[in-house]
Amino acid sequence: QVQLVESGGGLVQPGGSLRLSCAASGSIRAIRDMGWYRQGPGKERELVATSTGSTRYADSVKGRFTISRDNAKNTVYLQMSSLKPEDTAVYYCTALIQTSPIYSNRYWGQGTQVTVSS
């Protein structure tokens, strides 16, 4: 069993900052990638940032968001700055985790709400 537990969401004013955290636990042999997606009201889920050794960002967050990992803690972070109302969404952590010599699966966290509003 593998779990991803997110924390750090909340309400913030435009221009503010938040840091999301996501810790993976359970039967983990290796983590191949970790990342963040989000789903805003009435929108489809979209990629925010991923970390596979290199990092990749959605154009809408480049220069404002930073993804980082602490491999010793199986944790991924998303530092969000200069937040805009359009960043309001449920943010989901995801990870591709190897749990046996031949088996890997993608796991998702439960989601954490980020609301940007004055």
N, C-alpha and C positions, 0 to 999 in steps of 0.2 A: 504494500500500500504506500502511495505517495500523496502527500498533501502540499498544497501551496497556500500560504496564509499571508494575506496582504494587510497593510496598515498604512495610516498616514493621510487618508483622505479627509475632506472637510469643506467648510465654507471659507472662501478667501475673497478679498476685494480685488478688482481689476488692478493689474500691476504687481500683485503680490506673488509670494512664492509658497510652494509646498514640496515636501519630499515624501514620495511613496516608497514603501519597502515591501519586499515579498521574499519570504523564507520557505525553502523547500525542505521537507523532512520525509523520512520513511526509508524504504529499501532502495537506496540510490547507489548505483555503481559509478555512474558518470552523468554529468549534465552537459548535453551537446550544445544547447543554446537556451537563452532566457530572453524574455522581452515583455513588452507592454502593448496592449491594444486598448481601444476605448470605443464606447458606443454612446453617442449623444442622443438626446430626445428625438425620436422619429428618424433616426439615421441607422445605417448599417455599421456593424463593427469594423473598425479600421486600425491598421497598423500605426503605432506611435513610434516605437523604437525597438531595435533588437540588438543583441550582443552575442556574437559567435566567435569571439576573438577580435573581429572587427565590429564596428557599430554601424547601424543604419537608422536613419530618421525619416519620418514623414516630412515633406516640404513645409507643412504648416507649423512644425515645431522646431525646425532647424534654427540653431542660435539661441533658443530659449530653454530647451529641455536637454538634459544630459543623463544618459544611462550609464550605470556602472555596476560592477559585480564584486562581491567578496566571495571568492571561490571556497575559502576555508569555512565560511558560514553558509554556503549554498544559498546565498541571498543576492537579489538584484534590487537596485534602487533606481528611482526616476526623480531626479531633481528638476522641478518645474519652476521657471522664473518668468517674469513679465506676463503673467497669466491674463488671458482674455476671456470674456464671457463665452466665446465660442469653444473654449476648452472644457466647458461644462460637459461632463459625461461620467458614466461608470467606467472605471479603469480596471482592466483585467490583466493579471500577470499570467504568463505562459512559459512553459519550459519543456524542452525535449529531453527526456530522462531515460537513461539506460538502466534497466532494473535487473537484467540478467546478461549472461555472455552474448545472447543473440537477440534480446528483446528490448526495444525502445518504444516509448509511447509519448504523446504530447499530453501534457496536463495543463489544467486551467485553475486559477484561483476563483474565489467566489465573487470577486469584484468589490471595488471601493468607490464610493461616490465622491466626485470632486465638483463643487459648485463655485463658479466665479461670478460674483454679483456684489453690487454696492447696496 
